[in-house]
Amino acid sequence: MVKYKVFNLLPSFGTNTYVIYDKDCSCGVLVDPADASDKVVNFLKKEEIEISHILLTHGHGDHIGGLDFFKEKTNASVAIHKHDAEKLINPEKNLSSFMDNEIKFDPADRILNDGDIINIGGSNIMVIHTPGHTSGSVCFLVDNLLFSGDTIFENSIGRTDFPDGSMEKIIESIKEKLWQLDDDTKVLPGHGDETTIGDEKIQNPFVGALSQI
């Protein structure tokens, strides 16, 4: 079974960056590198983890700011869903043009689609396409861990007021895909504290809206 380590690399946005790893194979992936961080690099060295992929739940600037830094440090393949791929190369679409610093990167090494599998040791990371926060938002499911990006948070859901956001689609994504997971699935969001699918079914204030669809 894989392990994970969370880092808050961008305190102003409270973005969570995750390392998912398997000690048995000394292999892992990095999820949503919000900013450059020697702390993460030192952790990888200490645990002797080789990163094969940098996985992006979506292409907003607060989730991709450390891409160049970690690409250089790990030589890992950058992977993003096809509908968010342009955000890596367009500061207006990744919203960094409206932040303090415009960011622009090379195109992704790998384009993700719903149902794709990334192997990590004895476990498989499955890509779940969950449009709504952005058109290319995804979650990553491995064992009983769901890395949910900005699709669902503890007692909340992601914003849908961006150009390619949709309240209807995010609600549909949560109901038809995430609500089908086991209740004890741990949800590790792009911002804030962890929760579970079961708790969110009961406590999330958007459950009422979901039940009416």
N, C-alpha and C positions, 0 to 999 in steps of 0.2 A: 504494500500500500504506500502511496506517495505521501510526502510531507509538504508543508508549505511554510513560508516565512513572509510576513507582511512588513512593508516599509512605507512610511509617510514621507515622501520625498518633496512634496509641494505643499507645505503647510497653509499657504494662502488659499489654496483650493481644497485642501484636505483629501487629496487624491491618494488612493491606495495602490501601491505597486507590489506585486507578488512574485516570489520565486517558488515554483512548484518543482520538487525534486525527489529522486529516488536514490537513497544512499547505496543501495546494492549495486547500482550500475554507475554511480557517480555522474548521473545525467539529470538534466532539468530544463525548464523553460522559464522565461521571464515574461510576466504579464503586465502590460501598460506601464512602461518606464516613463514616469512623469517628469523626471529630471535626471541630470548626471549625478552620480553618487559613488564615492569611493567606499562608503559604508557597505553598499551592496557588493561591490567588487571584492572587498575584504571578506565578506561572508562567503562568497563563492570560493575564494581561495582556501579559507579555513575548512570548509566542508568538502573541498575537492570536487566541486560540481562543475561539469562542462555544460554550458547552455547551448542547446541545438536550435531553439527557435525563440524569437521575440514575438509574442502573441498580443495582438491588439483587439480589445473588445469593441473599439470604434476609433474614429480618427480625430477627435477633438484635441486641441492643443494641450490641454492639461493632462492628457494621457499619453502623449507621444514626445514630450519635450526632451527626453533623454535618449532618443533613438540613435543619433549619431555617436554619442559617447559609448553606449553599450554595444552598438554594432562594431565599433573599433576594438573594444575590449574583448568581445566574445566571438566575433566573426559568425554570429548566428544568423539564421534566415529570418527576415522580417515578414510577418504574415498578417493580412487584414482581409476582411470580407470584400468581395468585388464591388459592392455598392458604396463602400467608404474609401476605396483605393485612391481616388483622386484627392482626398483630403491630405494625403501625405505630401503632395506636391503643390498644393494651392492654399496659401495662408488665409485667404478669405473663406474658403470652405472649412478649414480646420479651426476657424474663429480666432487664430492667433493674431490676425491683422487688427482685431479689436482689443487685444491685450497689450501689455507693455512691450512685447518682443515678437516680431513676426518669425515664424518657423516654417521651414521648407526642407523636405528630404528627398532622397532618391525614391523611385518607385519601389513598391514592395517586391521581395523575392518570391513570395508565394501568395496567391490569391485563394481565399477561403470560400467555401460554399457550405450550405447547411448539410450536416451529416458527415463532414470530413473528419478524419481521425488523425491525430498526431500521437505517435507512440512515445512513451516515456518509461523505460524499464519494462516492468511487467504490467503496466497499466496503459490504458488508452484515454487520451483526451478527446472528447467529442465536441465538435462545433455545433452550437444551436443558434440558428439565425433568429434574432428577436428584434425585428424592426420596430421603430417607434420613437426612441430617443434620437436615433439617426436611421437612415434607410439601411445602413450596413451594420448596425449593432449586432453583436453576437454575445453569447455566454459560452463558457467552457466548462464542461462537465467531466470530472475524473473521479472515479470511485464514488463516494457520497459527498463530494465537494463541488459546488457550483460557483464559479467565478463570474459574477453577474454584470460586471461593468456598471453602466448607468441605466440598466433596464429596471432593476428593482433594488431597493434599499430597505433597511429596517424601517418599517412603518411608512414607506414612501415609494414612489416610482420616479424614474428619470423625467427631466423636463422635456416637453414636446413643442416648445415655442420657437425652435430653431427652424431654418428654411426647409430642411427635409425631415422634420419631426412630425409625429402624428399621434394624437391621443388615442384615436380609434385603433391604430396598429399596435401601440404598446400594450393596450389592454388585451387585444387579441393575442399578442405574443405571450403574455403572462398566463392568460387563461388556457390557451390551447397547448402551450409547450411547458411552461414552468410548473403550472398547477398539476401537471401529470406526473411530476417526479415524486419520489417517496417523501413523506412528511418529514423524515429525519435528515433529509439532505441539507447540509450546511451551506448557507448562502454567504459568500464572501464578496461584498460589493465594491464598486469603484470609489465610494466615499462612505465614511461612517463605519459603524460597528457591524459585526457579523450577526446573522440571524438564522432561521431555518424556514424551509418551505411551509412546514406545518404551522409555525407561529405566524407567518405572514398571511396564511389563509384565514386565520382568526383575527389578527390584530391590525393588519394593514387597512387604513381607512378607505382604500380604493376597492376593497373586497365587495362592498355593496354595489359599486358600479359594475364589477366583473360579473356578479351573480345575475345581473339583469340582461346580459348579452346572450 
